Amino acid sequence: MRLAYLHFPRFAVQRKVIELPELTGKPFVLVEEVRGQQRVVCASTSALKAGVRPGTTLTAATALEPSLRHFAWRPEEERRALVALGEMLMGLAPGFQLSAPDGMWLDAGAANLVKGEEGLCAKVLAQCAELGWRGRVVVASEKFTARALARHGEKRFAVVPDGEEARALAPLPLSALEGPEQTAFAALGLSTLGEVGALPVGAVTARGGAAGMRAHARCRGGDETPFVPEVLEEVLEERLTLEWPAESLEPLQFALKTVLDRLCGRLGGRRRAAVRLSLTLKLDPSGQAVVPLTLARPTAQSKMLLDLTRHRLGDVRLEGPVAGLILRVEEDCEDRGQQLSLGDAPEGDAALEVVLSRLATALGEESLFMAALEDSHRPEAGYSPRAFRPPTVSRGLEGELLQAVEAPEAVPEVLRERPSRMLSSPTPIDVEMSPEGELLAARVGGKRRRVVALMGPERLSGDWWDERPYSRDYYRVHFEGLGQAWVFRDARDSRFYLQGLFD
């Protein structure tokens, strides 16, 4: 099995800079409490240059760099951020296994779909870079080789051919073993994995036991540890604890962007789109506020969701500062993407979707509805109002009609267009006819309106099994001062009826 290992140098530091861009280039550390003392877990580049190292007490680190800022190290948040990245990459790799706290293995079995294993490495790094992450990727046939080269090698990405593991590992330092075995090998004067691999396996086993034998096999590219894909959570949820309570919307901007980027990345990796979300704001010192978010069109675009969330939060009154937030997907669906018409730009549709989503969220889901086709020949019963979901194949009623038939060219041209405003029940109208039976005018809306143009007839009949069978000749009539209308002549009484209006 071919595996890729994705390593993020000082993952916790990168995560913090992405969440708080103001920390870029600044000295800061993440600390945890150990036996009553706060000790450094991870330090930024500026802090490292000042002499701060992992394990240093916060007091000593501050003495080395007076402007040092410190934040709490939260392992669970680090893990959740890693999981979000793994799910985001599922469009390239069908499975992933975490290697906390700063990396993961990816299933490289689908590399042929992205121009081979080198193409997979390039796409993985590019997709991570879009969110601000810097990493290294190595593809190999077993886990240890991929991880050791990604963590201790010098290349941003590399591909190790099957059978070349021992040669690729040979130059790496003994520290790449990352276990207690390296101490025993260092005592023998060894300094590289190649030197360890060159030892007789019997001598290594006699001196180091089973652990020594496993380390020796790994240095020769013989790791047999299985790949165990991460089990995905059924409920998509992202949460973030703020370093200090936010009293206005502006400090929440970066936190919202962080959780939305993660959530949308996970949706994209699963090929899903959000339909309804809920944003829970944890208040300081206690309490919470829940903000529902309803989308007009299912989406996994973080920019659109961020615009909608900002709009919603502008109308929310909070009883205290925000100490944390939880974003949860309440309903999702398959993401089939969207096919734009030639010349259309995605930005135009995105702006429309934001407006529609704002309306649906502010006024309720029932405020927006669309006409859905029903299995009925009778025009006034041919559709029913449904929750608004813009069609994905084509636009308007035509798209749904053409999708329902196997040969679109077989549909009569007159059927390709129907009124945008259909009356729930036909309205009788008085008409004026010429001696030759030509429609000249009609009284519509209390006024006599002259017929400017007329198309038809289109004969519709059906539902003979119903209590109200019908046979009608439909016309598209352009009335003076009113515009185009859809009228029909009923065969039962020879009267004319108004069925709908064209915008």
Disulfide bonds with the S-S distance in Angstrom:
none
